[in-house]
Protein backbone atom coordinates (compact mmCIF):
# COMPACT_ATOMS: atom_id res chain seq x y z
CA UNK A 1 0.00 0.00 0.00
CA UNK A 2 2.85 2.36 0.78
CA UNK A 3 4.39 1.73 -2.57
CA UNK A 4 1.24 2.73 -4.64
CA UNK A 5 0.88 6.01 -2.67
CA UNK A 6 4.41 7.00 -3.66
CA UNK A 7 3.89 6.14 -7.34
CA UNK A 8 0.71 8.25 -7.89
CA UNK A 9 2.36 11.64 -7.18
CA UNK A 10 5.38 10.63 -9.26
CA UNK A 11 3.13 9.77 -12.23
CA UNK A 12 1.30 13.07 -11.90
CA UNK A 13 4.58 15.04 -11.81
CA UNK A 14 5.90 13.08 -14.80
CA UNK A 15 2.76 13.90 -16.83
CA UNK A 16 3.02 17.61 -16.03
CA UNK A 17 6.71 17.64 -16.96
CA UNK A 18 6.00 15.88 -20.26
CA UNK A 19 3.27 18.37 -21.15
CA UNK A 20 5.54 21.32 -20.40
CA UNK A 21 8.42 19.75 -22.31
CA UNK A 22 6.18 19.19 -25.33
CA UNK A 23 5.39 22.91 -25.37
CA UNK A 24 1.64 22.71 -25.02
CA UNK A 25 1.48 26.24 -23.61
CA UNK A 26 4.18 27.96 -25.68
CA UNK A 27 2.04 29.36 -28.54
CA UNK A 28 -0.72 31.85 -27.95
CA UNK A 29 -4.22 31.15 -29.21
CA UNK A 30 -3.95 34.03 -31.71
CA UNK A 31 -0.85 32.49 -33.26
CA UNK A 32 -2.56 29.10 -33.47
CA UNK A 33 -5.65 30.59 -35.13
CA UNK A 34 -3.47 32.46 -37.63
CA UNK A 35 -1.54 29.29 -38.46
CA UNK A 36 -4.80 27.39 -39.00
CA UNK A 37 -6.10 30.12 -41.35
CA UNK A 38 -2.92 29.94 -43.45
CA UNK A 39 -3.29 26.17 -43.80
CA UNK A 40 -7.05 26.31 -44.46
CA UNK A 41 -8.24 25.42 -47.95
CA UNK A 42 -9.38 28.28 -50.23
CA UNK A 43 -12.96 29.50 -49.97
CA UNK A 44 -15.30 29.67 -52.95
CA UNK A 45 -16.98 33.06 -53.39
CA UNK A 46 -19.60 34.18 -55.89
CA UNK A 47 -18.58 37.23 -57.91
CA UNK A 48 -21.89 37.67 -59.70
CA UNK A 49 -24.38 36.72 -62.40
CA UNK A 50 -23.64 38.06 -65.87
CA UNK A 51 -25.71 38.29 -69.05
CA UNK A 52 -24.67 39.91 -72.27
CA UNK A 53 -25.34 39.93 -75.98
CA UNK A 54 -23.00 40.02 -78.95
CA UNK A 55 -24.21 40.75 -82.43
CA UNK A 56 -22.43 40.14 -85.68
CA UNK A 57 -24.02 42.33 -88.36
CA UNK A 58 -22.03 40.73 -91.19
CA UNK A 59 -23.35 37.26 -90.36
CA UNK A 60 -26.73 38.58 -89.19
CA UNK A 61 -26.52 36.70 -85.89
CA UNK A 62 -27.03 37.62 -82.25
CA UNK A 63 -25.44 35.54 -79.50
CA UNK A 64 -26.65 35.62 -75.91
CA UNK A 65 -24.42 34.55 -73.03
CA UNK A 66 -25.36 33.84 -69.45
CA UNK A 67 -23.08 32.70 -66.59
CA UNK A 68 -22.39 32.95 -62.89
CA UNK A 69 -18.77 33.69 -61.96
CA UNK A 70 -17.14 32.13 -58.88
CA UNK A 71 -13.60 32.37 -57.57
CA UNK A 72 -11.32 30.68 -55.05
CA UNK A 73 -9.93 32.99 -52.34
CA UNK A 74 -7.39 32.16 -49.61
CA UNK A 75 -9.22 31.71 -46.31
CA UNK A 76 -7.27 34.48 -44.60
CA UNK A 77 -8.33 37.06 -47.23
CA UNK A 78 -12.09 36.42 -47.32
CA UNK A 79 -13.07 39.58 -45.44
CA UNK A 80 -10.79 41.76 -47.58
CA UNK A 81 -12.30 40.31 -50.75
CA UNK A 82 -15.86 40.91 -49.52
CA UNK A 83 -15.05 44.57 -48.87
CA UNK A 84 -13.33 44.93 -52.26
CA UNK A 85 -16.24 43.28 -54.10
CA UNK A 86 -18.79 45.60 -52.48
CA UNK A 87 -16.77 48.77 -52.96
CA UNK A 88 -15.93 48.06 -56.64
CA UNK A 89 -19.06 46.17 -57.63
CA UNK A 90 -20.13 48.25 -60.64
CA UNK A 91 -16.62 48.69 -62.05
CA UNK A 92 -16.03 44.95 -61.66
CA UNK A 93 -19.28 44.14 -63.48
CA UNK A 94 -18.31 46.47 -66.33
CA UNK A 95 -14.86 44.94 -66.61
CA UNK A 96 -16.20 41.36 -66.61
CA UNK A 97 -18.75 42.17 -69.31
CA UNK A 98 -16.21 44.10 -71.41
CA UNK A 99 -13.71 41.23 -71.15
CA UNK A 100 -16.39 38.70 -72.11
CA UNK A 101 -17.45 40.77 -75.12
CA UNK A 102 -13.85 41.12 -76.30
CA UNK A 103 -13.33 37.37 -76.20
CA UNK A 104 -13.53 35.56 -79.52
CA UNK A 105 -16.42 33.22 -80.25
CA UNK A 106 -13.96 30.33 -80.58
CA UNK A 107 -12.72 30.86 -77.02
CA UNK A 108 -16.28 31.08 -75.68
CA UNK A 109 -17.22 27.80 -77.34
CA UNK A 110 -14.32 25.91 -75.70
CA UNK A 111 -15.86 23.31 -73.32
CA UNK A 112 -13.35 24.08 -70.55
CA UNK A 113 -13.20 27.84 -71.24
CA UNK A 114 -9.49 27.77 -70.34
CA UNK A 115 -8.41 30.98 -72.09
CA UNK A 116 -11.58 32.80 -71.13
CA UNK A 117 -11.14 31.95 -67.44
CA UNK A 118 -7.45 32.94 -67.48
CA UNK A 119 -8.21 36.28 -69.10
CA UNK A 120 -11.11 36.87 -66.70
CA UNK A 121 -8.94 36.01 -63.68
CA UNK A 122 -6.35 38.54 -64.74
CA UNK A 123 -8.96 41.27 -65.27
CA UNK A 124 -10.87 40.61 -62.03
CA UNK A 125 -7.70 40.71 -59.92
CA UNK A 126 -6.55 43.82 -61.79
CA UNK A 127 -9.83 45.59 -61.03
CA UNK A 128 -9.71 44.68 -57.35
CA UNK A 129 -6.13 45.94 -57.11
CA UNK A 130 -4.67 42.76 -55.65
CA UNK A 131 -4.32 39.13 -56.59
CA UNK A 132 -7.18 37.93 -54.39
CA UNK A 133 -8.60 35.18 -56.58
CA UNK A 134 -6.52 32.08 -57.27
CA UNK A 135 -8.83 30.61 -59.89
CA UNK A 136 -12.21 31.38 -61.47
CA UNK A 137 -15.07 29.05 -62.37
CA UNK A 138 -18.26 29.52 -64.32
CA UNK A 139 -21.59 27.99 -63.42
CA UNK A 140 -24.89 27.97 -65.30
CA UNK A 141 -23.03 28.88 -68.48
CA UNK A 142 -25.08 28.84 -71.66
CA UNK A 143 -24.79 30.30 -75.14
CA UNK A 144 -27.60 30.82 -77.62
CA UNK A 145 -27.08 32.07 -81.17
CA UNK A 146 -29.81 33.19 -83.55
C-alpha positions as CSV (number, residue, x, y, z in Angstrom):
1,X,0.0,0.0,0.0
2,X,2.9,2.4,0.8
3,X,4.4,1.7,-2.6
4,X,1.2,2.7,-4.6
5,X,0.9,6.0,-2.7
6,X,4.4,7.0,-3.7
7,X,3.9,6.1,-7.3
8,X,0.7,8.3,-7.9
9,X,2.4,11.6,-7.2
10,X,5.4,10.6,-9.3
11,X,3.1,9.8,-12.2
12,X,1.3,13.1,-11.9
13,X,4.6,15.0,-11.8
14,X,5.9,13.1,-14.8
15,X,2.8,13.9,-16.8
16,X,3.0,17.6,-16.0
17,X,6.7,17.6,-17.0
18,X,6.0,15.9,-20.3
19,X,3.3,18.4,-21.1
20,X,5.5,21.3,-20.4
21,X,8.4,19.8,-22.3
22,X,6.2,19.2,-25.3
23,X,5.4,22.9,-25.4
24,X,1.6,22.7,-25.0
25,X,1.5,26.2,-23.6
26,X,4.2,28.0,-25.7
27,X,2.0,29.4,-28.5
28,X,-0.7,31.8,-27.9
29,X,-4.2,31.1,-29.2
30,X,-3.9,34.0,-31.7
31,X,-0.8,32.5,-33.3
32,X,-2.6,29.1,-33.5
33,X,-5.7,30.6,-35.1
34,X,-3.5,32.5,-37.6
35,X,-1.5,29.3,-38.5
36,X,-4.8,27.4,-39.0
37,X,-6.1,30.1,-41.4
38,X,-2.9,29.9,-43.5
39,X,-3.3,26.2,-43.8
40,X,-7.0,26.3,-44.5
41,X,-8.2,25.4,-48.0
42,X,-9.4,28.3,-50.2
43,X,-13.0,29.5,-50.0
44,X,-15.3,29.7,-52.9
45,X,-17.0,33.1,-53.4
46,X,-19.6,34.2,-55.9
47,X,-18.6,37.2,-57.9
48,X,-21.9,37.7,-59.7
49,X,-24.4,36.7,-62.4
50,X,-23.6,38.1,-65.9
51,X,-25.7,38.3,-69.1
52,X,-24.7,39.9,-72.3
53,X,-25.3,39.9,-76.0
54,X,-23.0,40.0,-78.9
55,X,-24.2,40.8,-82.4
56,X,-22.4,40.1,-85.7
57,X,-24.0,42.3,-88.4
58,X,-22.0,40.7,-91.2
59,X,-23.4,37.3,-90.4
60,X,-26.7,38.6,-89.2
61,X,-26.5,36.7,-85.9
62,X,-27.0,37.6,-82.3
63,X,-25.4,35.5,-79.5
64,X,-26.7,35.6,-75.9
65,X,-24.4,34.5,-73.0
66,X,-25.4,33.8,-69.4
67,X,-23.1,32.7,-66.6
68,X,-22.4,33.0,-62.9
69,X,-18.8,33.7,-62.0
70,X,-17.1,32.1,-58.9
71,X,-13.6,32.4,-57.6
72,X,-11.3,30.7,-55.0
73,X,-9.9,33.0,-52.3
74,X,-7.4,32.2,-49.6
75,X,-9.2,31.7,-46.3
76,X,-7.3,34.5,-44.6
77,X,-8.3,37.1,-47.2
78,X,-12.1,36.4,-47.3
79,X,-13.1,39.6,-45.4
80,X,-10.8,41.8,-47.6
81,X,-12.3,40.3,-50.7
82,X,-15.9,40.9,-49.5
83,X,-15.0,44.6,-48.9
84,X,-13.3,44.9,-52.3
85,X,-16.2,43.3,-54.1
86,X,-18.8,45.6,-52.5
87,X,-16.8,48.8,-53.0
88,X,-15.9,48.1,-56.6
89,X,-19.1,46.2,-57.6
90,X,-20.1,48.2,-60.6
91,X,-16.6,48.7,-62.0
92,X,-16.0,45.0,-61.7
93,X,-19.3,44.1,-63.5
94,X,-18.3,46.5,-66.3
95,X,-14.9,44.9,-66.6
96,X,-16.2,41.4,-66.6
97,X,-18.7,42.2,-69.3
98,X,-16.2,44.1,-71.4
99,X,-13.7,41.2,-71.1
100,X,-16.4,38.7,-72.1
101,X,-17.5,40.8,-75.1
102,X,-13.8,41.1,-76.3
103,X,-13.3,37.4,-76.2
104,X,-13.5,35.6,-79.5
105,X,-16.4,33.2,-80.3
106,X,-14.0,30.3,-80.6
107,X,-12.7,30.9,-77.0
108,X,-16.3,31.1,-75.7
109,X,-17.2,27.8,-77.3
110,X,-14.3,25.9,-75.7
111,X,-15.9,23.3,-73.3
112,X,-13.3,24.1,-70.5
113,X,-13.2,27.8,-71.2
114,X,-9.5,27.8,-70.3
115,X,-8.4,31.0,-72.1
116,X,-11.6,32.8,-71.1
117,X,-11.1,31.9,-67.4
118,X,-7.5,32.9,-67.5
119,X,-8.2,36.3,-69.1
120,X,-11.1,36.9,-66.7
121,X,-8.9,36.0,-63.7
122,X,-6.3,38.5,-64.7
123,X,-9.0,41.3,-65.3
124,X,-10.9,40.6,-62.0
125,X,-7.7,40.7,-59.9
126,X,-6.5,43.8,-61.8
127,X,-9.8,45.6,-61.0
128,X,-9.7,44.7,-57.4
129,X,-6.1,45.9,-57.1
130,X,-4.7,42.8,-55.6
131,X,-4.3,39.1,-56.6
132,X,-7.2,37.9,-54.4
133,X,-8.6,35.2,-56.6
134,X,-6.5,32.1,-57.3
135,X,-8.8,30.6,-59.9
136,X,-12.2,31.4,-61.5
137,X,-15.1,29.0,-62.4
138,X,-18.3,29.5,-64.3
139,X,-21.6,28.0,-63.4
140,X,-24.9,28.0,-65.3
141,X,-23.0,28.9,-68.5
142,X,-25.1,28.8,-71.7
143,X,-24.8,30.3,-75.1
144,X,-27.6,30.8,-77.6
145,X,-27.1,32.1,-81.2
146,X,-29.8,33.2,-83.6
